[in-house]
Amino acid sequence: MSKKLNIGLFGFGVVGQGLYDIIKTKNLNLEIKKIAIKDASKKRSLPEHYFTTDKDELLNNPEINTIIELINDTEAAFDIVSTALKTGKNVVSASKKMIATYLPQLIALQHEYGTSLLYEGSVCGSIPIIRNLEEYYDNELLHSISGIFNGSSNYILSKGFLENLDYSLALKQAQDLGFAETDPISDVGGYDSKYKLVIAAAHAYGVVIDPARIFNFGIQNLAADDMRYAREKNLKIKLVPVAKELDDQHVALFVLPKFVAEHEFLYNVEYEYNGVTVQAAFADQQFFFGKGAGGHPTGSAVLSDIAALRYDYQYEYKKAKSANGLNFTNDIELTIYLRYEDEELIDLLDFKTIDERYYSGTYKYVIGKVNLQKLIDNQSRIYDDKAFIAFADQLTGVSLASANNIT
């Protein structure tokens, strides 16, 4: 018999409304008691008595035993979630930046107070990747996790490749449709993908890493020349986060544009859809596909977590507890495509050229090997020079496994 959940909901935007739409179609043993919002003057689809601007009406209400946090404010979200966990309330959250930033503290709070925090909806919307990493792959050796984790950037790239829109027009369409924010840097700069990668890696490898230590390079500098080059090679460009176990002591994480070939699952993931590829030692390669954003897709993941709380489900962080001794490193060599103007950039990156350098008017590019730490050290210079880099193992016939060699 499942226990009754009395819910305090923080946030009634796209995901909050989507969650409510789904809940009202189900006959579940739960009830939304109160909803905390920021703007009391905004017209809502529910009666006024459901809403409050006072967070303590939810957090201090002894009748409410479950908090759902769906707001877009990292610090406020952490305050809500940490307070709820300390006061004996279980929590479901979809705030990827907050969870990635404060994951060590959140894990410690769950252990100290015996409460549960679930966050399936924080990574790839409707795709059930976290619980699969936590449960299905709990005893599996994972070689790598990679994918398309951000629907906004993927929408822009799909518009460019499938409809020949340039970056600025594709971005404007994404913003008009609500896929991208007015300031889109979190999406197109790879930050959103990085936060999701941090969360996934904690369950896949047991490593809890400060997001600031992980390299992310986005698609802001993508140019028509780069897309034309990809088409000539029968490739597509996708923004891909990667977590990879290098050996029995080291794991690397990074976010980069990547040339994707036809035989790869990610090649056909378009527009706002997400895809996750898991390369396992025994299960081999497996692929998860679904909508990565939107009220109902993300709401369905949140509801799955709520349903699990009815039976007192908790993440056990099994791999974090095991003595596997994995350490995060940026000391890794990658095969990189570099489109550039300034020749000095080649020397700054200590670029080991595999192919000859190519020139076509003002368009210059080179394929070679670069240590990831060199990219980190020169990231601002790469952006400022309007250069573009992409993970390019497909251009040399080098596999992901052999391209990522620890130096």
Beta strands, then each sheet from edge to edge (+ up, - down):
strand 1: 5-10
strand 2: 30-36
strand 3: 51-52
strand 4: 66-69
strand 5: 90-93
strand 6: 117-118
strand 7: 142-148
strand 8: 215-216
strand 9: 236-245
strand 10: 250-260
strand 11: 273-280
strand 12: 284-291
strand 13: 327-328
strand 14: 332-340
strand 15: 352-353
strand 16: 358-360
strand 17: 363-371
strand 18: 388-391
strand 19: 405-406
sheet 1: 3+ 2+ 1+ 4+ 5+ 6+
sheet 2: 8+ 10+ 9- 7+ 11- 12+
sheet 3: 8+ 10+ 13+
sheet 4: 15+ 17- 14+ 18-
sheet 5: 15+ 17- 14+ 19-
sheet 6: 15+ 17- 16+
end
